[in-house]
Amino acid sequence: MRRLKVMRVMVRRKGTKMGRVPSPALITLGRQIRRYRDAAGLRQRELAELLGYSEPWLSALETGRLLPKADQVAVIEGALHIPAGVLMEVCKQLDIDPTPQWFREWRDVETTADVLRWVELSNIPGLLQTEDYAAVLLGKDQAAVAARMERQQILTRESPRPPTLHFVMDEAVLYRGVGGAKIMHDQVKQLVDSIGPRLTVQVVRSETNPQSAGAFILATADGRDVAYLETAVRGLVTTTGEDVSILSRAWESVRSYAMSQHESIEFIRRTAEERWV
């Protein structure tokens, strides 16, 4: 595949790496949220459900291990009936969004996409990872894991309806041991459980896989096509028509070599039972 023309990517901003030592302001914010939650008589699980987030996400926030978005803090103020601005004053001392600029752009596309077509060569796609599998890949950074699990909420949301997702994975993804046999068994098994009318997973044999240049994702969002490519240092986002056309042809090519859905399901199940026991 010839080199793609990509959009210029912003450099990661200083101090925004997830997993860094929490700042005093972030710890203060977490303590305030916990104090107001206790005053409201809510358990952590109850507030998480009220907010529409997972309990691990709220736990990471309350212990100063997760940087929230500004709109999330505003929602927390409303849910706990706190005067507007009380928590936001603390947020002014924080770099609210720790996500690199290049991934923020893709995250916005991902959350509004109607269709996602994903080719993966090395790891289980992030939207399909179990929490244990993600924890190993992310070095047990609980804040990063919570953020990844939060991304998966697009799979079960009620409105707008979840996107249609098509995944094609090289068989090497299923063979690469991440975290030991139990984690891999549970992860590979969950792949099968994830498959449904709006989500397909197909496997392509390594020796016949025509895609060797790297993983990529094609999204259709708001009537436009957007592509995301992974590199050794960062992700690249492009909307250039020529780039999207190249990747669309690559998608059709790799999918034509993949096993059928039925064959893929049987292959994934067999791998879980024979390799990861």
N, C-alpha and C positions, 0 to 999 in steps of 0.2 A: 504494500500500500504506500503510495507516495505521500510525502509530507503534507500535512493539512495546514491551511492558514487558520490561525486561531485568534480569538479575541485577546487583547492585552490583559494580563492578570496582575492584580495588585499584590504587592509584597505583604506577607503576614505582618500584622501590626505588632509592635513590641508589647509584650505583657499580655497577650491574648491566648497563649497556649493553654489548652485544657490540661488539668492535672498539675499545674504549678502550685506552689505553697499559697494557701488562701490569704487574701489581704485582710487586714483588720476590719475594713469596711464590710467585706463580704461576710466575715464571721458575725459582725454586729447585725447585719441584715438577717441572717439566719436565726440568730437568737431572738430578734424582735418578732419574726414571723412565728416562731415557736411559742413565745410568750403570749402573743395575741390569740393564737390557736388554743392554748390552754385556757385563757380567759373566756373564750367562746364555748368551752366545754366540748371541743372536738378532738377526736383522736386523729393521729396522723393519717390513717387509712380513710377516715371519713372526710377530711379536708381534701385529700388527693382525689377522691371520687367526686366531690363537689366541684373541684377545679377541672376535672376531666383528664388528670395526669396519673401516672403510676405512683405507688407508694415509695419505691426506690428513688424516683425523681424528687419527691418532696423531702425525703430523708437527706438526700445529697444537698438540697438547697438549705435545709435547716442547720446542717452541720458545716456549712461554709465550703462545700466541695463542688458547688455548681453555680455558675453565673447565669442568672435568668435574663430573659428579655424584658425590656421596659413594659411592654403590654402585659406580660405575665404578672409582673409585680402589681400593676394596676388592677388586674382581675383579682389578685389575692386581697388587695385592700377592700374591694367590693364584697368579696365572699365573707370576709371577717368583720365587715361593717366598720372598717377603720376610716377615719376622716381622710379624704383624698390628699395625697401628698406626703403623708407621714412616712411611709416606706420609701417613696420616691426620692425623698431628701437624701436618704442613705445611698440610693442608686446613683445619684449625681456624682458620687465619689468613685464609682466603678466604671470600668469599661464593660458595659452590659453584655455585649455579644462577643463571646470568645472565639467564634467560628471564623476561620480565615476568609478573607474577602472572596476568593475564588469559589469556595464551597457555599458561601451564603447565596451567591448567585444561583448555583445549582439547586440548593435546598428550596429556594422559592419556586423554581421550575418544578421540582419533584412534588411539592405539596399541592400544586395546581394542575398537574398533568392528568389528562384523560387516558393516555396510553403510555406505558413504559416498555421498551424492548431492550433487554439487558444481556450482553455477552460477557461471561466471566471465565477467566483462565486459571486462577489460583486459589481464591477463597470463596466461601459461601457468600452470596450477595448480602450486603448489610441489612436490607429490608427483610431478609429471611433468617437472620442469625438468631440463635438462642442467646440468652443472657450470659451463660457460662462460656460459650464459644467466643462471643464478643469480648468478654473480660480477658481472655487469654490474648487475643489479638491486640487489645488496647492496653496491655500491661497492667491489668487490674485497676485501671484508673476509673474509679466509680462514677465520677462526674461524666467522663466520656462515654461510659457504658449507658448511663441513664439517658444521655442525649441521643445515643443510637437507638435505644428502646423507644424513646419518644418519637423518633422518625417513623417507626413502624405503625404508629396510630393511624396512618392513612389507609392501612389495610382493613381496618374495622370501623372506620368512621361511618356515621349515618348520613351526614350532609356536609358537603356534597358527597355523592356516592363514591366508593373507593375506585381508583383507577383500574383499568385492565392491564395486567402485567404478564409479560412473556419473558421467560428466562431460558437462555441456552448456556449450559456449563460444560466445560471440558471435563472428562472423567477424572482428570488429575485433581480437581477440586474435592472429589469424594475420597481420594486416596491420601491426601495430605493430612497427616495427623496434627491436630490442634488441641492440646490439653489432655490427651490421653483417650483411651478406648471409650469410656463412659460418655464423656462430653461429645465425642464424635458420633457414637451410636445415637445419642439423643438428638444431635443436630441433624444427622442424615435422615433419621426417622421423621423429624419435624418437616423436612422438605416434602415428604409424601403427604403428610397431614395438611400442608399449606395449599396443596393443589385443589383447584375448584373451578367453577364456571368462569371466574374472572382472573384466574392465575394459573399459568401453565409453566412447567419445568421440563425441559428436554436436555438430554445428555448427548454429547458428541464424542466419539472415540478420538483419542489424542493423535493417532497415526493418520486419521483422515480429516482432522480439523484444519480447514484452510485459513483460519484466523490465528496468526502468530504475532501480530504487531502490538497486541495489548487489549485489555478489557475496554469496553465502551458501553454507553447507554444512549438510546434515542428516545426522546420524549416528544409527545404531541400535547401541547398546552396552549389553550386560548387560540386555537386554530393555526398555530405555528409549530415548526419542528425545531428542536434544540438538541444538540449532542453534547455529551460529556465523555472525555477521554482521560484515562489515568496515565500518569507518567511516574518516573522514579521519585520526583520531588513534589509534585502537586497535580491537581486536576485541571483540565482545560475545558472551557465552555465555548461552544461556537454555534452561531446561527447562520453562518455563511451557506448559501444554497449549494455550492459546489462541495463543501465539506460534508454536509448532510447527505447529499446524493452518494458520495463515496461510501459513507458508513451504511447507508441504506442498502447498497449493493453488497457490502460485506455482511450485513445482517442476513440478507436473503441467501447468500452463499453458505454461511456457516449453518443456518437452519436447515438448508437442503441436505446437509450431511448428517444432521442429528437424528437420533432414534425417534420413533413416533412417541406420542405421549404415553401410550400403554407400555411400550417397550422400555421407555425411560423409567416409569414407575417401578416396573419389575426389576430393572437394573439397580435402581437406588435401594430398593428393599433388600435385594440380595447382597449388596455391598454392606449395608448396615448389619446384616445377620452373619455374614461370612468373614468380614474384615474387622469389624468393630465390636467384638464380643469380649 
